[in-house]
């Protein structure tokens, strides 16, 4: 279930993160939402391993992936606001 499970959890995390973060400069569409969630899962896994929350080979679950996706959305909004104001 490895890659398929990551895609499913990533998609769910992307949807939840889009509902939690307000703003009109967020990516839309099925593919971008899935990519947002997957990137969020990787961000959460990396940060969790760096802080000692997850061991080597352990990944973030749905909650960690949502937190990572929210972080990715906030960074996305910062760069899109900067680009639109230039």
Gaussian input, Z-matrix of N, CA and C with variables (Angstrom, degrees):
# hf/3-21g

backbone

0 1
 N
 C     1     B1
 C     2     B2     1     A1
 N     3     B3     2     A2     1     D1
 C     4     B4     3     A3     2     D2
 C     5     B5     4     A4     3     D3
 N     6     B6     5     A5     4     D4
 C     7     B7     6     A6     5     D5
 C     8     B8     7     A7     6     D6
 N     9     B9     8     A8     7     D7
 C    10    B10     9     A9     8     D8
 C    11    B11    10    A10     9     D9
 N    12    B12    11    A11    10    D10
 C    13    B13    12    A12    11    D11
 C    14    B14    13    A13    12    D12
 N    15    B15    14    A14    13    D13
 C    16    B16    15    A15    14    D14
 C    17    B17    16    A16    15    D15
 N    18    B18    17    A17    16    D16
 C    19    B19    18    A18    17    D17
 C    20    B20    19    A19    18    D18
 N    21    B21    20    A20    19    D19
 C    22    B22    21    A21    20    D20
 C    23    B23    22    A22    21    D21
 N    24    B24    23    A23    22    D22
 C    25    B25    24    A24    23    D23
 C    26    B26    25    A25    24    D24
 N    27    B27    26    A26    25    D25
 C    28    B28    27    A27    26    D26
 C    29    B29    28    A28    27    D27
 N    30    B30    29    A29    28    D28
 C    31    B31    30    A30    29    D29
 C    32    B32    31    A31    30    D30
 N    33    B33    32    A32    31    D31
 C    34    B34    33    A33    32    D32
 C    35    B35    34    A34    33    D33
 N    36    B36    35    A35    34    D34
 C    37    B37    36    A36    35    D35
 C    38    B38    37    A37    36    D36
 N    39    B39    38    A38    37    D37
 C    40    B40    39    A39    38    D38
 C    41    B41    40    A40    39    D39
 N    42    B42    41    A41    40    D40
 C    43    B43    42    A42    41    D41
 C    44    B44    43    A43    42    D42
 N    45    B45    44    A44    43    D43
 C    46    B46    45    A45    44    D44
 C    47    B47    46    A46    45    D45
 N    48    B48    47    A47    46    D46
 C    49    B49    48    A48    47    D47
 C    50    B50    49    A49    48    D48
 N    51    B51    50    A50    49    D49
 C    52    B52    51    A51    50    D50
 C    53    B53    52    A52    51    D51
 N    54    B54    53    A53    52    D52
 C    55    B55    54    A54    53    D53
 C    56    B56    55    A55    54    D54
 N    57    B57    56    A56    55    D55
 C    58    B58    57    A57    56    D56
 C    59    B59    58    A58    57    D57
 N    60    B60    59    A59    58    D58
 C    61    B61    60    A60    59    D59
 C    62    B62    61    A61    60    D60
 N    63    B63    62    A62    61    D61
 C    64    B64    63    A63    62    D62
 C    65    B65    64    A64    63    D63
 N    66    B66    65    A65    64    D64
 C    67    B67    66    A66    65    D65
 C    68    B68    67    A67    66    D66
 N    69    B69    68    A68    67    D67
 C    70    B70    69    A69    68    D68
 C    71    B71    70    A70    69    D69
 N    72    B72    71    A71    70    D70
 C    73    B73    72    A72    71    D71
 C    74    B74    73    A73    72    D72
 N    75    B75    74    A74    73    D73
 C    76    B76    75    A75    74    D74
 C    77    B77    76    A76    75    D75
 N    78    B78    77    A77    76    D76
 C    79    B79    78    A78    77    D77
 C    80    B80    79    A79    78    D78
 N    81    B81    80    A80    79    D79
 C    82    B82    81    A81    80    D80
 C    83    B83    82    A82    81    D81
 N    84    B84    83    A83    82    D82
 C    85    B85    84    A84    83    D83
 C    86    B86    85    A85    84    D84
 N    87    B87    86    A86    85    D85
 C    88    B88    87    A87    86    D86
 C    89    B89    88    A88    87    D87
 N    90    B90    89    A89    88    D88
 C    91    B91    90    A90    89    D89
 C    92    B92    91    A91    90    D90
 N    93    B93    92    A92    91    D91
 C    94    B94    93    A93    92    D92
 C    95    B95    94    A94    93    D93
 N    96    B96    95    A95    94    D94
 C    97    B97    96    A96    95    D95
 C    98    B98    97    A97    96    D96
 N    99    B99    98    A98    97    D97
 C   100   B100    99    A99    98    D98
 C   101   B101   100   A100    99    D99
 N   102   B102   101   A101   100   D100
 C   103   B103   102   A102   101   D101
 C   104   B104   103   A103   102   D102
 N   105   B105   104   A104   103   D103
 C   106   B106   105   A105   104   D104
 C   107   B107   106   A106   105   D105
 N   108   B108   107   A107   106   D106
 C   109   B109   108   A108   107   D107
 C   110   B110   109   A109   108   D108
 N   111   B111   110   A110   109   D109
 C   112   B112   111   A111   110   D110
 C   113   B113   112   A112   111   D111
 N   114   B114   113   A113   112   D112
 C   115   B115   114   A114   113   D113
 C   116   B116   115   A115   114   D114
 N   117   B117   116   A116   115   D115
 C   118   B118   117   A117   116   D116
 C   119   B119   118   A118   117   D117
 N   120   B120   119   A119   118   D118
 C   121   B121   120   A120   119   D119
 C   122   B122   121   A121   120   D120
 N   123   B123   122   A122   121   D121
 C   124   B124   123   A123   122   D122
 C   125   B125   124   A124   123   D123
 N   126   B126   125   A125   124   D124
 C   127   B127   126   A126   125   D125
 C   128   B128   127   A127   126   D126
 N   129   B129   128   A128   127   D127
 C   130   B130   129   A129   128   D128
 C   131   B131   130   A130   129   D129
 N   132   B132   131   A131   130   D130
 C   133   B133   132   A132   131   D131
 C   134   B134   133   A133   132   D132
 N   135   B135   134   A134   133   D133
 C   136   B136   135   A135   134   D134
 C   137   B137   136   A136   135   D135
 N   138   B138   137   A137   136   D136
 C   139   B139   138   A138   137   D137
 C   140   B140   139   A139   138   D138
 N   141   B141   140   A140   139   D139
 C   142   B142   141   A141   140   D140
 C   143   B143   142   A142   141   D141
 N   144   B144   143   A143   142   D142
 C   145   B145   144   A144   143   D143
 C   146   B146   145   A145   144   D144
 N   147   B147   146   A146   145   D145
 C   148   B148   147   A147   146   D146
 C   149   B149   148   A148   147   D147
 N   150   B150   149   A149   148   D148
 C   151   B151   150   A150   149   D149
 C   152   B152   151   A151   150   D150
 N   153   B153   152   A152   151   D151
 C   154   B154   153   A153   152   D152
 C   155   B155   154   A154   153   D153
 N   156   B156   155   A155   154   D154
 C   157   B157   156   A156   155   D155
 C   158   B158   157   A157   156   D156
 N   159   B159   158   A158   157   D157
 C   160   B160   159   A159   158   D158
 C   161   B161   160   A160   159   D159
 N   162   B162   161   A161   160   D160
 C   163   B163   162   A162   161   D161
 C   164   B164   163   A163   162   D162
 N   165   B165   164   A164   163   D163
 C   166   B166   165   A165   164   D164
 C   167   B167   166   A166   165   D165
 N   168   B168   167   A167   166   D166
 C   169   B169   168   A168   167   D167
 C   170   B170   169   A169   168   D168
 N   171   B171   170   A170   169   D169
 C   172   B172   171   A171   170   D170
 C   173   B173   172   A172   171   D171
 N   174   B174   173   A173   172   D172
 C   175   B175   174   A174   173   D173
 C   176   B176   175   A175   174   D174
 N   177   B177   176   A176   175   D175
 C   178   B178   177   A177   176   D176
 C   179   B179   178   A178   177   D177
 N   180   B180   179   A179   178   D178
 C   181   B181   180   A180   179   D179
 C   182   B182   181   A181   180   D180
 N   183   B183   182   A182   181   D181
 C   184   B184   183   A183   182   D182
 C   185   B185   184   A184   183   D183
 N   186   B186   185   A185   184   D184
 C   187   B187   186   A186   185   D185
 C   188   B188   187   A187   186   D186
 N   189   B189   188   A188   187   D187
 C   190   B190   189   A189   188   D188
 C   191   B191   190   A190   189   D189
 N   192   B192   191   A191   190   D190
 C   193   B193   192   A192   191   D191
 C   194   B194   193   A193   192   D192
 N   195   B195   194   A194   193   D193
 C   196   B196   195   A195   194   D194
 C   197   B197   196   A196   195   D195
 N   198   B198   197   A197   196   D196
 C   199   B199   198   A198   197   D197
 C   200   B200   199   A199   198   D198
 N   201   B201   200   A200   199   D199
 C   202   B202   201   A201   200   D200
 C   203   B203   202   A202   201   D201
 N   204   B204   203   A203   202   D202
 C   205   B205   204   A204   203   D203
 C   206   B206   205   A205   204   D204
 N   207   B207   206   A206   205   D205
 C   208   B208   207   A207   206   D206
 C   209   B209   208   A208   207   D207
 N   210   B210   209   A209   208   D208
 C   211   B211   210   A210   209   D209
 C   212   B212   211   A211   210   D210
 N   213   B213   212   A212   211   D211
 C   214   B214   213   A213   212   D212
 C   215   B215   214   A214   213   D213
 N   216   B216   215   A215   214   D214
 C   217   B217   216   A216   215   D215
 C   218   B218   217   A217   216   D216
 N   219   B219   218   A218   217   D217
 C   220   B220   219   A219   218   D218
 C   221   B221   220   A220   219   D219
 N   222   B222   221   A221   220   D220
 C   223   B223   222   A222   221   D221
 C   224   B224   223   A223   222   D222
 N   225   B225   224   A224   223   D223
 C   226   B226   225   A225   224   D224
 C   227   B227   226   A226   225   D225
 N   228   B228   227   A227   226   D226
 C   229   B229   228   A228   227   D227
 C   230   B230   229   A229   228   D228
 N   231   B231   230   A230   229   D229
 C   232   B232   231   A231   230   D230
 C   233   B233   232   A232   231   D231
 N   234   B234   233   A233   232   D232
 C   235   B235   234   A234   233   D233
 C   236   B236   235   A235   234   D234
 N   237   B237   236   A236   235   D235
 C   238   B238   237   A237   236   D236
 C   239   B239   238   A238   237   D237
 N   240   B240   239   A239   238   D238
 C   241   B241   240   A240   239   D239
 C   242   B242   241   A241   240   D240
 N   243   B243   242   A242   241   D241
 C   244   B244   243   A243   242   D242
 C   245   B245   244   A244   243   D243
 N   246   B246   245   A245   244   D244
 C   247   B247   246   A246   245   D245
 C   248   B248   247   A247   246   D246
 N   249   B249   248   A248   247   D247
 C   250   B250   249   A249   248   D248
 C   251   B251   250   A250   249   D249
 N   252   B252   251   A251   250   D250
 C   253   B253   252   A252   251   D251
 C   254   B254   253   A253   252   D252
 N   255   B255   254   A254   253   D253
 C   256   B256   255   A255   254   D254
 C   257   B257   256   A256   255   D255

   B1=1.4481
   B2=1.5227
   B3=1.2804
   B4=1.4521
   B5=1.5174
   B6=1.3174
   B7=1.4643
   B8=1.5262
   B9=1.3229
   B10=1.4595
   B11=1.5286
   B12=1.3170
   B13=1.4666
   B14=1.5110
   B15=1.3385
   B16=1.4594
   B17=1.5192
   B18=1.3269
   B19=1.4599
   B20=1.5235
   B21=1.3207
   B22=1.4645
   B23=1.5273
   B24=1.3370
   B25=1.4622
   B26=1.5208
   B27=1.3374
   B28=1.4596
   B29=1.5099
   B30=1.3185
   B31=1.4636
   B32=1.5183
   B33=1.3241
   B34=1.4675
   B35=1.5275
   B36=1.3197
   B37=1.4641
   B38=1.5242
   B39=1.3217
   B40=1.4624
   B41=1.5170
   B42=1.3200
   B43=1.4739
   B44=1.5248
   B45=1.3249
   B46=1.4631
   B47=1.5252
   B48=1.3255
   B49=1.4680
   B50=1.5215
   B51=1.3473
   B52=1.4691
   B53=1.5157
   B54=1.3406
   B55=1.4638
   B56=1.5277
   B57=1.3421
   B58=1.4619
   B59=1.5262
   B60=1.3238
   B61=1.4649
   B62=1.5233
   B63=1.3227
   B64=1.4628
   B65=1.5187
   B66=1.3021
   B67=1.4577
   B68=1.5095
   B69=1.3235
   B70=1.4580
   B71=1.5254
   B72=1.3172
   B73=1.4587
   B74=1.5240
   B75=1.3053
   B76=1.4583
   B77=1.5188
   B78=1.3243
   B79=1.4644
   B80=1.5269
   B81=1.3191
   B82=1.4556
   B83=1.5218
   B84=1.2999
   B85=1.4505
   B86=1.5146
   B87=1.3133
   B88=1.4630
   B89=1.5217
   B90=1.3159
   B91=1.4678
   B92=1.5210
   B93=1.3365
   B94=1.4630
   B95=1.5214
   B96=1.3209
   B97=1.4638
   B98=1.5239
   B99=1.3223
   B100=1.4559
   B101=1.5218
   B102=1.3280
   B103=1.4638
   B104=1.5245
   B105=1.3274
   B106=1.4586
   B107=1.5278
   B108=1.3087
   B109=1.4648
   B110=1.5042
   B111=1.3361
   B112=1.4648
   B113=1.5227
   B114=1.3310
   B115=1.4644
   B116=1.5274
   B117=1.3205
   B118=1.4595
   B119=1.5142
   B120=1.3214
   B121=1.4638
   B122=1.5187
   B123=1.3371
   B124=1.4598
   B125=1.5250
   B126=1.3285
   B127=1.4678
   B128=1.5277
   B129=1.3200
   B130=1.4581
   B131=1.5260
   B132=1.3251
   B133=1.4641
   B134=1.5203
   B135=1.3435
   B136=1.4610
   B137=1.5262
   B138=1.3392
   B139=1.4620
   B140=1.5291
   B141=1.3298
   B142=1.4607
   B143=1.5178
   B144=1.3348
   B145=1.4542
   B146=1.5183
   B147=1.3323
   B148=1.4642
   B149=1.5287
   B150=1.3300
   B151=1.4649
   B152=1.5263
   B153=1.3181
   B154=1.4511
   B155=1.5087
   B156=1.3300
   B157=1.4630
   B158=1.5192
   B159=1.3270
   B160=1.4640
   B161=1.5189
   B162=1.3182
   B163=1.4485
   B164=1.5223
   B165=1.3311
   B166=1.4757
   B167=1.5242
   B168=1.3054
   B169=1.4606
   B170=1.5166
   B171=1.3257
   B172=1.4608
   B173=1.5182
   B174=1.3054
   B175=1.4600
   B176=1.5056
   B177=1.3017
   B178=1.4631
   B179=1.5218
   B180=1.3051
   B181=1.4523
   B182=1.5142
   B183=1.3034
   B184=1.4624
   B185=1.5247
   B186=1.3183
   B187=1.4644
   B188=1.5259
   B189=1.3208
   B190=1.4603
   B191=1.5157
   B192=1.3300
   B193=1.4572
   B194=1.5218
   B195=1.3302
   B196=1.4668
   B197=1.5246
   B198=1.3299
   B199=1.4689
   B200=1.5258
   B201=1.3175
   B202=1.4657
   B203=1.5133
   B204=1.3265
   B205=1.4631
   B206=1.5252
   B207=1.3349
   B208=1.4685
   B209=1.5301
   B210=1.3299
   B211=1.4634
   B212=1.5187
   B213=1.3284
   B214=1.4666
   B215=1.5306
   B216=1.3292
   B217=1.4681
   B218=1.5257
   B219=1.3227
   B220=1.4657
   B221=1.5244
   B222=1.3286
   B223=1.4709
   B224=1.5260
   B225=1.3285
   B226=1.4723
   B227=1.5303
   B228=1.3385
   B229=1.4624
   B230=1.5256
   B231=1.3369
   B232=1.4634
   B233=1.5208
   B234=1.3288
   B235=1.4573
   B236=1.5282
   B237=1.3156
   B238=1.4622
   B239=1.5189
   B240=1.3320
   B241=1.4743
   B242=1.5232
   B243=1.3035
   B244=1.4501
   B245=1.5103
   B246=1.3246
   B247=1.4636
   B248=1.5284
   B249=1.3377
   B250=1.4662
   B251=1.5314
   B252=1.3229
   B253=1.4574
   B254=1.5212
   B255=1.3206
   B256=1.4718
   B257=1.4876
   A1=110.66
   A2=120.72
   A3=126.41
   A4=115.59
   A5=117.79
   A6=121.13
   A7=110.90
   A8=117.34
   A9=121.02
   A10=110.43
   A11=116.78
   A12=120.65
   A13=112.07
   A14=117.09
   A15=121.11
   A16=110.78
   A17=116.93
   A18=120.46
   A19=110.69
   A20=117.22
   A21=120.62
   A22=110.81
   A23=117.18
   A24=120.40
   A25=110.22
   A26=117.22
   A27=120.85
   A28=112.21
   A29=117.04
   A30=120.45
   A31=110.71
   A32=117.12
   A33=120.41
   A34=111.01
   A35=116.90
   A36=120.78
   A37=110.64
   A38=117.71
   A39=121.11
   A40=111.69
   A41=117.25
   A42=120.86
   A43=110.91
   A44=116.43
   A45=120.23
   A46=110.51
   A47=117.48
   A48=121.06
   A49=111.32
   A50=116.98
   A51=119.24
   A52=111.46
   A53=117.42
   A54=119.83
   A55=111.51
   A56=117.57
   A57=121.37
   A58=113.35
   A59=117.84
   A60=120.60
   A61=109.55
   A62=116.54
   A63=119.49
   A64=110.99
   A65=115.81
   A66=120.26
   A67=111.88
   A68=114.46
   A69=119.52
   A70=112.26
   A71=118.39
   A72=121.45
   A73=112.31
   A74=117.36
   A75=119.31
   A76=109.89
   A77=116.06
   A78=119.12
   A79=110.80
   A80=116.21
   A81=119.48
   A82=109.13
   A83=115.46
   A84=121.14
   A85=111.54
   A86=115.09
   A87=122.29
   A88=111.43
   A89=117.43
   A90=121.29
   A91=110.74
   A92=118.01
   A93=120.28
   A94=112.06
   A95=117.42
   A96=120.27
   A97=110.16
   A98=117.19
   A99=121.35
   A100=110.72
   A101=116.83
   A102=120.49
   A103=110.14
   A104=117.09
   A105=121.50
   A106=110.69
   A107=116.84
   A108=120.67
   A109=113.05
   A110=117.45
   A111=120.86
   A112=110.13
   A113=116.79
   A114=120.26
   A115=109.67
   A116=116.55
   A117=120.53
   A118=112.64
   A119=116.99
   A120=120.82
   A121=110.50
   A122=117.14
   A123=120.02
   A124=111.28
   A125=117.46
   A126=120.95
   A127=109.72
   A128=117.37
   A129=121.40
   A130=111.05
   A131=117.15
   A132=120.42
   A133=110.52
   A134=116.58
   A135=120.64
   A136=110.86
   A137=116.89
   A138=119.82
   A139=111.72
   A140=116.48
   A141=120.35
   A142=112.63
   A143=117.40
   A144=120.20
   A145=111.25
   A146=117.33
   A147=120.75
   A148=111.23
   A149=117.04
   A150=120.83
   A151=112.34
   A152=117.34
   A153=120.70
   A154=114.84
   A155=117.96
   A156=120.57
   A157=111.94
   A158=116.77
   A159=121.91
   A160=108.13
   A161=114.96
   A162=119.94
   A163=110.76
   A164=115.93
   A165=118.67
   A166=110.36
   A167=116.81
   A168=121.63
   A169=113.91
   A170=118.32
   A171=120.99
   A172=109.37
   A173=115.84
   A174=120.60
   A175=111.21
   A176=115.01
   A177=120.96
   A178=109.39
   A179=116.72
   A180=121.93
   A181=110.70
   A182=115.92
   A183=121.21
   A184=111.51
   A185=117.64
   A186=120.24
   A187=110.35
   A188=117.40
   A189=120.51
   A190=112.13
   A191=116.61
   A192=120.54
   A193=111.50
   A194=117.25
   A195=120.62
   A196=109.88
   A197=117.32
   A198=120.44
   A199=110.05
   A200=117.23
   A201=120.45
   A202=112.31
   A203=117.72
   A204=121.17
   A205=111.16
   A206=117.15
   A207=119.97
   A208=109.40
   A209=117.60
   A210=121.08
   A211=110.18
   A212=117.20
   A213=121.10
   A214=110.19
   A215=118.16
   A216=121.19
   A217=112.11
   A218=117.04
   A219=120.25
   A220=109.94
   A221=117.23
   A222=120.83
   A223=109.83
   A224=117.52
   A225=122.61
   A226=109.75
   A227=116.60
   A228=120.93
   A229=111.00
   A230=117.46
   A231=120.08
   A232=111.04
   A233=117.08
   A234=120.16
   A235=112.09
   A236=118.10
   A237=119.25
   A238=111.11
   A239=117.77
   A240=120.37
   A241=110.58
   A242=117.23
   A243=120.95
   A244=110.96
   A245=116.74
   A246=121.60
   A247=111.64
   A248=117.14
   A249=119.39
   A250=112.08
   A251=117.94
   A252=119.66
   A253=112.42
   A254=118.29
   A255=121.17
   A256=110.88
   D1=1.85
   D2=-172.49
   D3=-43.81
   D4=-76.53
   D5=-173.45
   D6=-70.69
   D7=-38.25
   D8=179.03
   D9=-65.11
   D10=-41.70
   D11=176.97
   D12=-63.84
   D13=-39.61
   D14=177.46
   D15=-63.60
   D16=-40.40
   D17=179.52
   D18=-66.48
   D19=-42.45
   D20=179.94
   D21=-66.05
   D22=-46.98
   D23=177.75
   D24=-64.23
   D25=-38.94
   D26=177.65
   D27=-62.29
   D28=-42.29
   D29=178.42
   D30=-63.38
   D31=-46.81
   D32=179.27
   D33=-62.95
   D34=-41.69
   D35=178.97
   D36=-64.59
   D37=-39.54
   D38=178.00
   D39=-63.18
   D40=-43.10
   D41=178.71
   D42=-63.29
   D43=-46.78
   D44=-179.44
   D45=-63.42
   D46=-42.39
   D47=-179.62
   D48=-64.39
   D49=-36.92
   D50=178.45
   D51=-66.98
   D52=-31.80
   D53=176.88
   D54=-74.55
   D55=-29.92
   D56=-176.43
   D57=-81.18
   D58=-26.83
   D59=-176.92
   D60=-106.62
   D61=122.66
   D62=178.33
   D63=-78.67
   D64=159.32
   D65=175.29
   D66=135.95
   D67=154.17
   D68=-178.83
   D69=-100.53
   D70=-6.05
   D71=-176.75
   D72=-96.48
   D73=32.11
   D74=-179.24
   D75=-100.26
   D76=152.98
   D77=179.64
   D78=-67.00
   D79=148.85
   D80=179.82
   D81=-129.57
   D82=162.83
   D83=-179.80
   D84=106.03
   D85=157.13
   D86=-176.75
   D87=-62.27
   D88=-47.62
   D89=-175.80
   D90=-67.22
   D91=-46.33
   D92=-179.55
   D93=-66.65
   D94=-35.15
   D95=176.85
   D96=-65.00
   D97=-42.26
   D98=178.40
   D99=-64.71
   D100=-44.39
   D101=179.53
   D102=-63.73
   D103=-40.92
   D104=177.34
   D105=-57.50
   D106=-46.46
   D107=179.89
   D108=-66.81
   D109=-39.74
   D110=179.34
   D111=-66.36
   D112=-44.27
   D113=177.11
   D114=-62.54
   D115=-39.38
   D116=176.16
   D117=-61.44
   D118=-39.14
   D119=177.62
   D120=-65.08
   D121=-40.84
   D122=177.96
   D123=-67.02
   D124=-40.18
   D125=177.66
   D126=-62.44
   D127=-45.79
   D128=-179.88
   D129=-64.11
   D130=-39.91
   D131=178.55
   D132=-64.23
   D133=-45.59
   D134=-179.30
   D135=-62.92
   D136=-48.52
   D137=-179.87
   D138=-64.87
   D139=-39.38
   D140=179.00
   D141=-64.92
   D142=-39.68
   D143=176.95
   D144=-70.13
   D145=-36.38
   D146=179.04
   D147=-66.90
   D148=-32.84
   D149=-179.15
   D150=-91.18
   D151=-3.31
   D152=177.40
   D153=87.32
   D154=10.25
   D155=179.61
   D156=-77.37
   D157=-33.16
   D158=179.47
   D159=-118.96
   D160=144.32
   D161=176.37
   D162=-83.73
   D163=174.25
   D164=177.14
   D165=-61.00
   D166=133.50
   D167=179.93
   D168=86.64
   D169=-9.04
   D170=177.10
   D171=-91.09
   D172=143.99
   D173=179.22
   D174=-116.11
   D175=166.22
   D176=177.70
   D177=-74.51
   D178=145.77
   D179=175.78
   D180=-85.77
   D181=-161.06
   D182=-176.75
   D183=-63.74
   D184=-44.06
   D185=-178.83
   D186=-65.22
   D187=-43.94
   D188=176.93
   D189=-62.94
   D190=-39.04
   D191=178.17
   D192=-66.01
   D193=-37.03
   D194=176.92
   D195=-65.38
   D196=-44.35
   D197=177.99
   D198=-61.19
   D199=-44.01
   D200=177.45
   D201=-63.09
   D202=-39.39
   D203=179.09
   D204=-67.95
   D205=-35.41
   D206=176.12
   D207=-65.02
   D208=-41.08
   D209=176.41
   D210=-60.25
   D211=-44.64
   D212=179.33
   D213=-63.20
   D214=-40.58
   D215=178.41
   D216=-64.55
   D217=-39.20
   D218=178.74
   D219=-65.00
   D220=-43.44
   D221=177.50
   D222=-64.09
   D223=-41.78
   D224=177.84
   D225=-57.84
   D226=-45.66
   D227=-178.53
   D228=-65.52
   D229=-37.77
   D230=178.70
   D231=-62.57
   D232=-45.15
   D233=-178.43
   D234=-73.39
   D235=-34.99
   D236=179.32
   D237=-71.80
   D238=-34.15
   D239=175.63
   D240=-67.73
   D241=-39.55
   D242=178.68
   D243=-65.26
   D244=-41.59
   D245=-179.17
   D246=-68.00
   D247=-37.91
   D248=-177.16
   D249=-76.66
   D250=-22.35
   D251=-179.31
   D252=-88.51
   D253=-8.49
   D254=179.89
   D255=-85.46

